[in-house]
């Protein structure tokens, strides 16, 4: 059987737009000889639709779109993801796939395994399938699965499910397993998927065709990297990552291929660029503005923005204060010149002095401290938001995961914005990205990478005056935030107890800041935001 992959970038809630995109891909693939065309999970609605499903017309309109697609089906069959009603007891909807064929009634498969961990909350909306069965398509018995249905116990956070949809389908005679997926990207995940799908194919001696979504939807980035494996688990096809693609793969092909795995910084940059591009496009923004401090974080974000949006659609703003070094000002200007983005210099020295003057009597007798540091950051936020309002730019924040974790950032200051592009990228990884960006020639000034990081909010300030070294901090944060280890367990890894306790307390105390941060693009196994839910008012210390 010739199976067509429509690796699509859909927009949540754009039912008509998604339907038109699906139909165009279907018609191209059918004309090229596909007998069955696959789309990603919930392709009609976009993934994840979240509480849109509760809107009174959302699911009925989805089902109308499904009927309209069915009416356009030709010789090739189409397997499309959608939200269906649950007519029985339980949750109101199903996460479903519809098999559309010419002259035949629609046949539906419901998702069996509903993830409710990390960024997933499907049990809030969907009722799992009570049973599954393969369908005959083009003379072959095809077992239809949806995303989590093929994730085996070894690759899940823990044993979660009592049913095995793939085993059931194979037991009923399925000859081919297909999977409609919306599997979000995180570092190393494409290779993990390939390993898992190959192992499953070998275990059941059955080929598997896995069609994944691509594109950014809010905090999630989907990387595509759809694959097909033969009954020996060997890779017979891999679609590109981070872009839409169509391909036709024959189940009988004898040729195999090697899995393409990019260097970590390359995949990370591609994910962040796609996330920024899609977030602006899907939110109807055409341009972005960001502050350029001359530091490494804003430099990396500027490069990502220029790649995602085009240099002509990015505005970088240097806002020197009395404590900004001439070197940082020059680095910001050089970066903008290298990228070809618009560059503005709007000093805050005068407004900072005026505001301090207004507060002089109130603060009489008190030494300057973080209050005055934060005033500078907030004046910059006011400046950037004024540009955003006046010119319609989206403000990109430039804080990294390490700073956000321990609260080394200013609420209503450098945290203000519409999208936090690198808020899930640890500082050490920001440096890796910068070096990768400069792999061919200097884009980010060398001095930006080599100088000690500093917020430059007071004289002679350095990050390491306040923070542990980023190498130590990032590993403690990985263990505490991503691995959920207690402070006592982290200390057994050889870290200084005082440092670990300081990091733990700073992470816990700053939950209130992160609750008010803009959405950030998820690229690690556990990001701050939708996948990590911690109380703000709490007193537990482990």
C-alpha positions as CSV (number, residue, x, y, z in Angstrom):
1,X,0.0,0.0,0.0
2,X,1.2,3.5,-0.8
3,X,0.7,5.7,2.2
4,X,0.8,9.5,2.0
5,X,2.1,11.6,4.8
6,X,0.7,15.1,5.2
7,X,3.0,16.5,7.9
8,X,1.0,19.7,8.6
9,X,1.3,22.9,10.6
10,X,-2.3,23.6,11.8
11,X,-3.6,26.4,13.9
12,X,-5.7,25.7,16.9
13,X,-9.4,26.6,16.3
14,X,-8.9,27.5,12.6
15,X,-11.4,24.9,11.5
16,X,-11.8,26.2,7.9
17,X,-8.2,27.0,7.4
18,X,-7.0,23.7,8.7
19,X,-9.6,21.9,6.6
20,X,-8.5,23.7,3.4
21,X,-4.8,22.8,4.2
22,X,-5.8,19.2,4.8
23,X,-7.7,19.0,1.5
24,X,-4.9,20.6,-0.5
25,X,-2.4,18.1,0.8
26,X,-4.8,15.2,0.3
27,X,-5.4,16.1,-3.3
28,X,-1.7,16.5,-4.1
29,X,-0.8,13.2,-2.4
30,X,-3.8,11.4,-4.0
31,X,-2.8,12.7,-7.5
32,X,0.8,11.4,-6.8
33,X,-0.5,7.9,-6.2
34,X,-1.2,7.6,-2.5
35,X,-3.9,5.1,-1.5
36,X,-4.2,6.2,2.1
37,X,-3.3,9.7,3.3
38,X,-2.4,10.4,7.0
39,X,-2.7,13.7,8.8
40,X,-1.6,14.5,12.4
41,X,-3.6,14.1,15.5
42,X,-6.6,16.5,15.8
43,X,-5.6,18.0,12.4
44,X,-9.1,19.6,11.9
45,X,-9.1,21.4,15.3
46,X,-5.4,21.9,15.8
47,X,-3.6,20.5,18.9
48,X,-4.2,21.1,21.8
49,X,-7.7,22.7,21.5
50,X,-8.0,22.9,25.3
51,X,-11.3,24.4,26.5
52,X,-12.3,25.5,23.0
53,X,-14.0,22.1,22.9
54,X,-16.5,23.3,25.5
55,X,-17.7,26.2,23.3
56,X,-21.2,25.4,22.1
57,X,-20.5,25.5,18.4
58,X,-16.9,24.2,18.3
59,X,-17.5,20.4,18.1
60,X,-20.6,20.7,15.9
61,X,-18.7,22.9,13.5
62,X,-15.8,20.4,13.6
63,X,-18.2,17.6,12.6
64,X,-19.6,19.7,9.8
65,X,-16.1,20.2,8.5
66,X,-15.6,16.5,8.6
67,X,-18.6,15.9,6.5
68,X,-17.4,18.5,4.0
69,X,-14.1,16.7,3.7
70,X,-15.8,13.4,3.3
71,X,-17.7,14.8,0.3
72,X,-14.4,15.7,-1.4
73,X,-12.8,12.3,-1.1
74,X,-11.7,10.6,-4.3
75,X,-10.1,7.3,-5.0
76,X,-7.6,7.6,-2.1
77,X,-8.7,7.2,1.5
78,X,-8.1,10.0,4.1
79,X,-7.4,9.4,7.8
80,X,-8.0,12.7,9.6
81,X,-7.9,13.7,13.3
82,X,-10.8,15.5,14.9
83,X,-12.8,15.9,18.1
84,X,-15.9,13.7,18.2
85,X,-18.9,13.7,20.6
86,X,-19.2,11.0,23.2
87,X,-22.7,9.8,23.1
88,X,-22.4,7.6,26.1
89,X,-21.4,8.0,29.7
90,X,-18.2,9.7,30.8
91,X,-16.3,12.7,29.4
92,X,-18.1,14.7,26.7
93,X,-15.7,14.1,23.8
94,X,-13.4,11.7,22.1
95,X,-10.0,12.4,20.6
96,X,-10.7,10.6,17.3
97,X,-9.5,9.7,13.8
98,X,-12.0,9.4,10.9
99,X,-11.4,7.1,7.9
100,X,-12.9,8.8,4.9
101,X,-13.5,6.8,1.8
102,X,-15.4,7.4,-1.4
103,X,-18.9,5.9,-1.3
104,X,-18.5,4.5,2.2
105,X,-19.8,5.7,5.6
106,X,-17.3,7.4,7.9
107,X,-15.5,4.9,10.1
108,X,-14.1,6.3,13.4
109,X,-11.4,5.3,15.8
110,X,-11.2,6.8,19.3
111,X,-7.9,7.3,21.2
112,X,-7.4,4.7,23.9
113,X,-4.6,6.1,26.0
114,X,-5.2,9.7,27.2
115,X,-2.0,11.4,28.6
116,X,-2.6,13.5,31.7
117,X,0.9,14.5,32.8
118,X,3.4,17.2,31.9
119,X,1.8,19.5,29.3
120,X,-1.1,17.0,28.6
121,X,-4.5,17.2,30.1
122,X,-6.6,15.0,27.8
123,X,-8.5,13.3,30.6
124,X,-10.2,16.7,31.3
125,X,-12.0,16.5,27.9
126,X,-11.9,13.0,26.4
127,X,-13.4,9.6,27.1
128,X,-11.0,6.8,26.1
129,X,-12.0,4.2,23.5
130,X,-13.8,1.2,25.0
131,X,-12.4,-1.0,22.2
132,X,-10.4,-0.8,19.0
133,X,-10.6,-2.8,15.7
134,X,-8.6,-2.7,12.5
135,X,-10.3,-1.5,9.3
136,X,-9.8,-2.9,5.8
137,X,-8.4,-0.3,3.5
138,X,-7.3,-1.2,-0.1
139,X,-7.2,-4.9,0.8
140,X,-5.1,-4.4,3.9
141,X,-6.1,-4.6,7.5
142,X,-5.0,-1.3,9.0
143,X,-4.8,-0.7,12.7
144,X,-5.4,3.0,13.6
145,X,-3.8,4.5,16.6
146,X,-3.5,8.1,17.9
147,X,-0.3,9.4,19.5
148,X,-0.1,8.0,23.0
149,X,-1.6,4.7,21.9
150,X,1.8,3.5,20.7
151,X,3.9,4.8,23.6
152,X,5.0,1.8,25.4
153,X,5.6,1.6,29.2
154,X,9.3,1.8,28.9
155,X,9.1,5.3,27.4
156,X,6.4,6.7,29.7
157,X,7.1,8.5,33.1
158,X,5.7,5.4,34.8
159,X,3.3,2.5,34.1
160,X,0.1,4.4,33.4
161,X,-2.3,2.2,31.4
162,X,-4.0,-1.2,31.6
163,X,-4.7,-1.6,27.9
164,X,-2.4,-2.1,24.9
165,X,-4.1,-0.8,21.8
166,X,-1.4,-2.0,19.4
167,X,-1.4,-5.6,20.8
168,X,-5.2,-5.7,20.5
169,X,-5.1,-4.5,16.9
170,X,-2.4,-7.1,16.0
171,X,-4.4,-9.8,17.7
172,X,-7.3,-8.9,15.5
173,X,-5.2,-9.3,12.3
174,X,-3.9,-5.8,11.7
175,X,-1.1,-5.9,9.0
176,X,-0.2,-2.2,9.2
177,X,-0.2,0.1,12.1
178,X,-0.7,3.8,11.4
179,X,-0.4,6.6,14.0
180,X,-1.7,10.1,13.9
181,X,0.4,12.1,16.3
182,X,0.9,15.6,17.9
183,X,4.0,14.8,19.9
184,X,5.7,18.1,21.2
185,X,9.4,18.6,20.7
186,X,11.9,18.4,23.5
187,X,15.6,17.9,23.2
188,X,16.5,14.3,22.0
189,X,12.9,13.4,21.7
190,X,12.9,12.7,17.9
191,X,15.5,10.0,18.4
192,X,13.5,8.6,21.3
193,X,10.4,8.3,19.1
194,X,12.4,6.5,16.4
195,X,13.8,4.0,18.9
196,X,10.3,3.4,20.4
197,X,8.5,2.9,17.1
198,X,11.3,0.6,15.8
199,X,11.1,-1.5,19.0
200,X,7.3,-1.8,18.7
201,X,7.5,-2.8,15.1
202,X,10.0,-5.5,15.9
203,X,8.0,-6.8,18.8
204,X,4.8,-7.2,16.7
205,X,6.6,-7.9,13.3
206,X,4.4,-5.2,11.8
207,X,5.3,-2.0,9.9
208,X,4.4,1.3,11.5
209,X,3.6,4.6,9.8
210,X,3.8,7.6,12.2
211,X,2.6,11.0,11.0
212,X,3.5,13.8,13.4
213,X,2.4,17.4,13.6
214,X,4.8,20.3,12.9
215,X,4.6,23.9,14.0
216,X,4.2,26.0,17.1
217,X,1.0,26.3,19.1
218,X,1.4,28.6,22.1
219,X,4.1,27.1,24.4
220,X,4.4,23.9,22.5
221,X,6.6,23.3,19.4
222,X,5.9,20.2,17.2
223,X,8.9,19.1,15.2
224,X,7.4,16.8,12.6
225,X,10.1,14.2,11.9
226,X,7.4,11.7,10.8
227,X,8.7,8.2,10.2
228,X,7.9,4.8,8.7
229,X,9.5,1.6,9.8
230,X,9.3,-1.9,8.4
231,X,8.3,-5.1,10.3
232,X,12.0,-5.5,11.4
233,X,11.9,-2.0,13.0
234,X,14.2,-0.6,10.3
235,X,13.7,3.0,9.2
236,X,12.3,3.2,5.7
237,X,11.4,6.9,5.7
238,X,11.9,10.1,7.7
239,X,10.3,13.4,6.9
240,X,12.2,16.6,7.7
241,X,12.0,18.3,11.0
242,X,10.5,21.7,11.7
243,X,8.7,22.2,8.4
244,X,5.7,21.0,6.6
245,X,6.3,18.1,4.2
246,X,4.5,15.6,2.1
247,X,5.7,12.1,1.1
248,X,4.4,8.8,-0.2
249,X,5.9,5.7,1.3
250,X,5.2,2.1,0.0
251,X,4.7,-0.5,2.7
252,X,6.5,-3.0,0.5
253,X,9.7,-0.9,0.0
254,X,12.9,-2.9,0.6
255,X,15.2,0.1,1.0
256,X,16.1,1.4,4.4
257,X,17.7,4.6,5.6
258,X,19.6,6.0,8.6
259,X,17.8,8.3,11.1
260,X,18.9,11.9,10.7
261,X,19.7,13.4,14.1
262,X,20.9,16.9,14.1
263,X,23.4,18.4,16.6
264,X,21.6,19.6,19.7
265,X,22.1,23.3,19.1
266,X,20.8,23.0,15.5
267,X,17.5,21.3,16.6
268,X,17.2,23.7,19.5
269,X,17.6,26.8,17.3
270,X,15.1,25.3,14.7
271,X,12.5,24.7,17.4
272,X,12.9,28.2,18.9
273,X,12.7,29.8,15.5
274,X,9.6,27.9,14.5
275,X,8.0,28.6,17.8
276,X,8.6,32.4,17.5
277,X,7.5,32.4,13.9
278,X,4.3,30.5,14.4
279,X,3.4,32.4,17.6
280,X,3.6,35.7,15.9
281,X,1.9,34.5,12.7
282,X,-1.0,32.8,14.5
283,X,-1.5,35.7,16.8
284,X,-1.5,38.1,13.8
285,X,1.7,39.9,14.6
286,X,4.1,40.7,11.8
287,X,7.1,42.2,13.7
288,X,8.9,42.0,17.0
289,X,10.8,44.3,19.3
290,X,13.3,43.4,21.9
291,X,15.8,45.1,24.2
292,X,19.5,44.7,23.2
293,X,21.7,44.9,26.3
294,X,24.9,43.8,24.7
295,X,24.6,40.5,26.6
296,X,24.4,37.0,25.4
297,X,20.7,36.3,26.1
298,X,19.3,39.3,24.1
299,X,21.9,38.5,21.3
300,X,20.7,35.0,20.9
301,X,17.0,36.0,21.0
302,X,17.7,38.7,18.3
303,X,19.3,36.1,16.0
304,X,16.3,33.7,16.6
305,X,13.9,36.5,15.8
306,X,15.7,37.6,12.7
307,X,15.7,34.0,11.4
308,X,12.0,33.5,12.3
309,X,10.6,36.7,11.0
310,X,13.1,38.2,8.7
311,X,15.6,40.9,9.7
312,X,13.3,43.6,8.3
313,X,10.7,42.7,10.9
314,X,12.8,42.9,14.0
315,X,13.6,46.0,16.0
316,X,16.4,45.9,18.6
317,X,16.5,48.7,21.2
318,X,19.5,49.7,23.3
319,X,18.5,51.5,26.5
320,X,21.7,52.5,28.3
321,X,21.6,53.6,31.9
322,X,24.3,55.2,34.0
323,X,25.7,51.7,34.6
324,X,25.8,50.4,31.0
325,X,29.3,49.9,29.8
326,X,30.5,51.4,26.5
327,X,31.4,47.9,25.5
328,X,27.9,46.6,25.9
329,X,26.5,49.5,23.9
330,X,28.9,48.8,21.1
331,X,28.2,45.1,21.2
332,X,24.4,45.8,20.9
333,X,25.0,48.1,17.9
334,X,27.4,45.6,16.2
335,X,24.9,42.7,16.6
336,X,22.1,44.8,15.0
337,X,24.5,45.7,12.2
338,X,25.5,42.0,11.7
339,X,21.9,40.9,11.6
340,X,20.6,43.8,9.5
341,X,17.8,44.5,12.0
342,X,16.5,48.0,12.8
343,X,18.5,49.5,15.7
344,X,17.3,52.2,18.1
345,X,19.1,53.7,21.0
346,X,16.9,55.3,23.7
347,X,18.8,56.1,26.9
348,X,17.0,55.8,30.2
349,X,19.5,57.8,32.2
350,X,17.4,61.0,32.3
351,X,14.1,59.3,33.1
352,X,15.9,57.2,35.8
353,X,17.2,60.4,37.4
354,X,13.8,62.0,37.3
355,X,12.1,59.1,38.9
356,X,14.8,58.9,41.6
357,X,14.2,62.6,42.2
358,X,10.4,62.0,42.6
359,X,11.2,59.3,45.2
360,X,14.0,61.2,47.0
361,X,12.0,62.4,50.0
362,X,10.3,59.1,50.4
363,X,13.6,57.2,50.3
364,X,15.5,59.8,52.4
365,X,18.2,58.2,54.5
366,X,18.0,54.8,52.7
367,X,20.8,53.3,50.7
368,X,20.3,52.4,47.1
369,X,19.6,48.7,46.6
370,X,17.6,46.3,44.3
371,X,14.8,48.9,44.3
372,X,16.9,51.2,42.1
373,X,18.1,48.3,40.0
374,X,14.6,47.2,39.3
375,X,13.5,50.8,38.4
376,X,15.9,50.7,35.5
377,X,14.5,47.4,34.3
378,X,11.0,48.7,34.6
379,X,11.8,51.9,32.7
380,X,13.1,49.7,29.9
381,X,9.9,47.7,29.9
382,X,7.9,50.9,29.6
383,X,10.0,52.0,26.7
384,X,9.7,48.7,24.9
385,X,5.9,48.5,25.5
386,X,5.5,52.0,24.2
387,X,7.2,50.9,20.9
388,X,5.0,47.7,20.9
389,X,1.8,49.7,21.3
390,X,2.7,52.4,18.8
391,X,4.0,50.2,16.0
392,X,2.2,46.9,16.6
393,X,5.3,44.9,17.4
394,X,5.2,41.9,19.7
395,X,7.7,42.3,22.6
396,X,10.0,39.4,23.0
397,X,11.5,38.9,26.5
398,X,15.1,37.6,26.6
399,X,15.4,35.9,30.0
400,X,16.8,32.3,30.2
401,X,15.6,29.4,32.3
402,X,18.4,29.7,34.9
403,X,17.5,33.3,35.7
404,X,13.7,32.6,35.6
405,X,14.2,29.6,38.0
406,X,15.9,31.6,40.8
407,X,14.1,34.9,40.2
408,X,17.2,36.7,38.8
409,X,14.8,38.9,36.8
410,X,12.5,41.8,37.4
411,X,8.7,41.3,37.5
412,X,7.1,44.1,35.3
413,X,10.6,44.8,34.1
414,X,12.7,42.5,31.9
415,X,9.9,39.8,32.3
416,X,7.3,42.0,30.6
417,X,6.4,41.0,27.1
418,X,4.3,38.8,24.8
419,X,6.6,35.7,24.4
420,X,9.5,34.4,26.4
421,X,11.6,32.9,23.6
422,X,14.4,31.3,25.6
423,X,12.7,30.9,29.0
424,X,13.2,27.1,28.8
425,X,16.9,27.3,27.7
426,X,19.4,27.1,30.6
427,X,22.2,29.7,30.5
428,X,24.9,27.1,29.7
429,X,22.9,26.1,26.7
430,X,22.5,29.7,25.7
431,X,26.3,29.8,25.3
432,X,26.2,26.6,23.3
433,X,23.6,28.3,21.0
434,X,25.7,31.4,20.6
435,X,28.8,29.4,19.6
436,X,26.7,27.4,17.1
437,X,25.3,30.6,15.7
438,X,28.9,31.8,15.1
439,X,30.1,28.5,13.7
440,X,30.7,30.0,10.2
441,X,31.3,33.6,10.9
442,X,30.8,36.2,13.7
443,X,27.2,37.2,14.1
444,X,27.2,37.7,17.8
445,X,30.2,39.8,18.8
446,X,32.9,37.7,20.4
447,X,33.1,40.0,23.3
448,X,29.4,39.3,24.1
449,X,30.2,35.6,24.5
450,X,33.5,36.0,26.3
451,X,32.8,38.8,28.8
452,X,31.4,37.8,32.3
453,X,27.6,38.0,32.3
454,X,26.1,41.1,34.0
455,X,22.8,42.8,34.4
456,X,24.7,46.2,34.6
457,X,22.2,47.7,37.0
458,X,24.8,48.9,39.5
459,X,28.6,49.6,39.3
460,X,30.8,46.6,38.6
461,X,28.0,44.1,38.8
462,X,28.5,40.5,37.7
463,X,25.9,37.6,37.7
464,X,28.3,35.4,39.8
465,X,28.2,38.0,42.6
466,X,24.7,36.7,43.3
467,X,24.5,33.3,41.6
468,X,26.5,30.1,41.7
469,X,28.5,29.4,38.5
470,X,26.0,28.6,35.8
471,X,27.6,25.1,35.3
472,X,26.7,24.3,38.9
473,X,23.4,26.2,38.9
474,X,22.1,24.6,35.7
475,X,22.8,21.0,36.9
476,X,21.1,21.6,40.2
477,X,18.1,23.1,38.4
478,X,17.9,20.2,36.1
479,X,17.8,17.8,39.0
480,X,15.4,19.9,41.0
481,X,13.0,21.1,38.3
482,X,13.2,18.4,35.5
483,X,14.0,15.3,37.6
484,X,12.0,16.4,40.7
485,X,14.7,15.4,43.1
486,X,14.6,16.7,46.6
487,X,17.4,18.9,47.9
488,X,18.6,16.0,50.1
489,X,18.8,13.8,47.0
490,X,20.6,16.5,45.0
491,X,23.2,16.9,47.7
492,X,24.1,13.2,47.4
493,X,25.2,13.9,43.8
494,X,28.2,15.8,45.3
495,X,26.8,19.4,45.4
496,X,27.5,21.8,48.3
497,X,24.5,21.7,50.7
498,X,24.4,25.4,51.2
499,X,24.3,26.0,47.4
500,X,21.6,23.5,46.9
501,X,19.4,24.9,49.7
502,X,19.9,28.4,48.3
503,X,18.8,27.3,44.8
504,X,15.9,25.3,46.2
505,X,14.6,28.3,48.2
506,X,15.0,30.7,45.3
507,X,13.1,28.4,43.0
508,X,10.3,28.0,45.5
509,X,10.1,31.7,46.5
510,X,9.9,32.9,42.9
511,X,6.9,30.9,41.8
512,X,4.8,34.0,42.0
513,X,7.0,35.7,39.4
514,X,6.8,32.8,37.0
515,X,3.0,32.8,37.4
516,X,3.0,36.3,35.8
517,X,5.6,35.6,33.1
518,X,4.7,35.6,29.4
519,X,4.3,32.2,27.8
520,X,7.6,30.5,27.0
521,X,8.6,28.0,24.4
522,X,9.0,24.5,25.8
523,X,12.2,22.7,24.6
524,X,13.3,20.6,27.6
525,X,11.6,17.7,29.3
526,X,10.0,20.0,31.9
527,X,9.5,23.7,31.4
528,X,8.1,26.3,33.7
529,X,4.5,27.0,32.7
530,X,1.8,24.7,31.6
531,X,3.6,21.5,32.4
532,X,4.7,22.4,35.9
533,X,2.0,23.3,38.4
534,X,3.2,24.5,41.8
535,X,1.4,26.4,44.5
536,X,2.6,29.9,45.3
537,X,1.5,30.0,49.0
538,X,3.1,26.8,50.4
539,X,5.6,25.8,53.0
540,X,6.9,22.4,52.1
541,X,10.6,22.0,52.2
542,X,12.2,18.7,51.3
